Amino acid sequence: MPSLPSLLSSRIEAVAGIDPELRPATKLQFGHFQSNVALRLAKSEGRPPREVAASIVERLELDDLCETPEIAGPGFLNLRLRSSVLAASVTGQLADPAAGIVATAHAQVVVVDYSSPNVAKQMHVGHLRATIIGDCLNRVLTAVGHRVIAQNHIGDWGTQFGLLVEQILEDEIDVSSLDLVAAEQLYQRANAHFKADEDFAAAARRRVVALQSGDPETRATWRQLIEISLVGFNAVYARLNVLLTDDDLAGESMYNDDLPAVVADLESSGTAVVDDGALCVFVEGFNSPMIVRKRDGGYGYSTTDLAAIRHRVRDLTADRLIYVVGTPQTFHFEQVFAVARLAGWLPEGVAAEHVAFGQVLGPDGRKFSTREGTAVTLTSLLEAAEAQAAPPVALAAIKYADLSTGLNKDYVFDVDRMVQTTGNTGPYLQYAHARMAQVLRKAESEGLSAQTQVSVLGEPAEQQLALLLSRFGEVVAEVAESLQPHKLCTYLYDLASGLSTFYEECPVLKSDGEVRDSRLALCAATKKVLATGLGLLGIEALDRM
């Protein structure tokens, strides 16, 4: 069922012929919504705006939704929804298991590629955004009825494993004794050894060849490193409360056997040509070619990403591909998508989108790093937040600070501000939910039964809260389309603010009879929408704080 604003908008558009561009009224005396549709039509129709507005009002059939529309000023339409309509909408929302989220009429298979840490390295601050944003999009797209296939494209292949395996064998290290932190320290030591010792460097290069050719000893050690890393990754995922599991793994190594076929297809079709010994694809609009096979016969990340697209469209039957990766990779993905379309692996009917995001900055406004200049680990960020608040509150603070920021923007990791229960923060939303849980508990303790019917919306604050609730499904649908989680955050903050005003101006338990029962139902509906919305952000809705 469409939301009340969208239903109202469609009725006006059917008469006016153009989108009325409804906006929330700036003041309560102007009703709930305003439209300048008559002013926009007046010029093309050659009539005064108020005359156009009167003509629209005369033909509108809104009695079941609105009070009679008012014409204000030069020709604005002021619209006020009937209280009974708002009340019925919230009552239906309270009874709806989805809290007003409407299943899409065009369900798709959506592949979401996110998190993607590197084996033998701890996740760092950059993985925080990729993981949290991707998890939110996974939840939202699933909620509106799409079949989401998460893909965790871990870095489990490449020259670094030659260094790691050679160092392990040279030092006779028991790999099973390592954890992810120790594996990362081992990599740093092996990398330094590689740079300082040419004999070791040559042995490491030979070890890469052994890995690629399937040498049993090398492959066994490589697999052990992956298992160690997954234990570390999964511990962080559990702590972050994200949906990723080992079933979602789709590492670089998965595509190894496909790379020769991918390159052969590109070459045989004429899409790729040899240039200075390398096989390249030249795409109009890009100032440099994509190298799909190097001079030495090796393959790069671009070739792997092409193989991934081919697999996801052909084998996973994806209708939409979403890549949650930092802004610096924008050129890379634009080029990969362009080449995949040239090759016919990404048909016009399949959307491919790069959800790019900015950096996490330190309190000084600079790129967040340690004193040594290295990336801050994700675990240390969680520990910093948990030093200020209980784990569920700390996690809410981190996730909301990330998701409430426009994706392309950088944001400052300021723990002291993020954990506040006032202002536009995750803990503030948790507190709003907990306050409603407390009201409903107290009502139960006083012998009042659970209320399911909103019937009285006599106060402006009640109407405003009901109006906000009616928009929830529409907002979730918009986020599923635009992939902009901050719009859901803004909505939930507005809802929590509207709830605060309602709570201050409209006594609940101290009111009587039908008014009290209706307000209890309104509280229950708001609690339900807050819990559902927080769940879509991956934040726990707390009953007590």
C-alpha positions, 0 to 999 in steps of 0.5 A: 500500500502506498504511503499517504503522501504518495497517494495524495501526490498521485491524485493531484498529478492525475488532475494537474498532469505534472508532479505536484512536488509536495513539501511538508508545510512550513507551519501547522496553520498551512496544513500538512503539505503544500504544493506550488503546482499551480504556479508552475502550470500558470505560465504554460497555460497563460492563466493566473496561478490562483485561477489554475489552483482553483481549477485543480481543486475543483477537479480533485477527488480527495474527500477520502483523504483530505479536508478541502484544499486551501488556496494561499498567497499567489496560488499555493495549495495547502492540504490537510489530511483527515485525522481519521485517515492518519489514525487508520494509517498508523493502526494498520502500520501497528498491525503490519509485521513489516511496520509499513514497509511495502514489498517491491512489485519488481523483485530482483536478484541483487549482488552486493559486494562489500567488506573485502578485507585482505588475508593475513591483515587486520581490518582497518578503518577503511573496512569499517565503512565498507562493512557497515554501509554494505550491511545496511544496504543488504538489510534494506534491499532484503526488507523490500523484497529483493533477493540479496546475494552478499559477496565478500571479495576477500584478498586471498591471492597474489604475490604477498603469499609468496613472501608469507609462505616462504617466510613460514617455511624458512622459519619453520613456523607452526601456522596453526599457532598464529592468529590474525595479529601474528599473521600480520606481523609475520607479513610485515617481517616477510616484506622487510626481508623481501626488500633487504635480501635478494636471495629471499626475494627470488625464493618468494617469487618462485613460491608465487609460481608454486602457489599458482601451479598448485604445489601441495605444500604451498597450497596447504600453508596458503589455506591455513593463512586463509583460515586464520584470517577468517577466524579474525574477520568473523570475530569482528563481524560478530562484534559489528553485528553484520550479516556476513558469514563464510557462505558469502565468501567470494575471494579473488582466488575463486576466479583464477581458473576463469581468467584465461577464458575471460582474456581469450574472449576479449582477445577473440572478439577484438575487444582487447588488443596487444599493445607494447606486449600487454593485452589491453582494452581501450574504451572511449572516454578513458585516458588510459587502457585497461590492462587485462594481461600483463607483458609477463602473462600475469593478470591484475585486479581488473581482470579478476573483477571482469571475471566476477561480473561475468560470474555474477550475471551469468551464474548468479543471474544478477539484475543489479550489481552493487560495489561498496568500495571507497571513492579512490576506486571510482575510475577503476569501477567506471572502467571495469563496468565499461569494459564488461558492457563492451564484452557483453557480460553486463547487458543493458538490463543489468545495473552496475553501481559503485557505492563510493564512500569518503574517509574516516578522519581523526579528531584533528580532521586529518586521515585517521592513522596511528602515530606511526602513520599506519591505518587504525585497526577496526578493533581499536576503534570499537575498543575506543567507543566501548571505553565510553559506553556499553557495547550495544550503545557504542556500536550504535554510535559508530554505525549511526555516525557512519551511515548518517553521513552522506556517503561521499563525505568524510566524517570525523571519528569523535567518540565523545560526540557519537555516544551522546544520548542527545542530538543526532546520534545512534544512542539518541534513537536507542533512547527514544525506543527505550523510553517508549518501551518504558511507557508501555511497561508502565502501562502494563504494570498499571493493568492496562491492556496492549492497545492496537487502535489509534482513534484520536489525533486531536493535538498537533503533536499527535498528528505530526507524529502520525504523519511521520510514521506514515512516511516510513515505507516510502523512505525505506523504498527510496533508500533501496533505490538510491542506496543512500542510508543517510536518508533513513537516518534523517527520517529516524532522527525526525521521527525521534524528534517528533516523538519527543515533542509528542511526549512533552505535549501529550500526556499518555498515562495521565490521560483518560479513556479513549485518548489514553488508549489511542496514545498508547497505540501511537507509542507502540507504533512509534516503538515498532517503526524505530525498532524496524528502522534501527534494525535496517541500520544494523543497530540494536533497539534497546528496551532499557538504557 
